[in-house]
Amino acid sequence: MIVKEVFSDILLGLAVLIVLTSAIGVLVMRDAYQKLHFVSPAGLVAPALVALAVMVQHGVYENTGETFLALFFMIIAGPLISHATIRAMRVREKGHWRPQRGGKAPAGEKEQ
């Protein structure tokens, strides 16, 4: 019993440490592109550690299944949200999302 609690507390502590270091990274970085790199560990690794802590504490149970289902959706949605965020930032900055070739805007687009 005590081993389960200690191990789950260690996993939760690691999750908190990852979120804190990610928050510090977001505060320190200069632009949004750099900041987005520090959001991923807080959005993917920390929830995985929390899910493992739930499994260690409760074993294989209904709550564990629901936790891992939520984690699955977070793992699937996280990279998609990051990609959409980067694309939206690029559209706001450049007026389009496509990469430029030779310093020219894509056909039909105005140069900025």
Summary of the structure (lengths in Angstrom):
residues: 112
radius of gyration: 19.8
end to end distance: 63.9
largest distance: 66.8
contacts: 280
relative contact order: 0.10
helix: 78%
strand: 2%
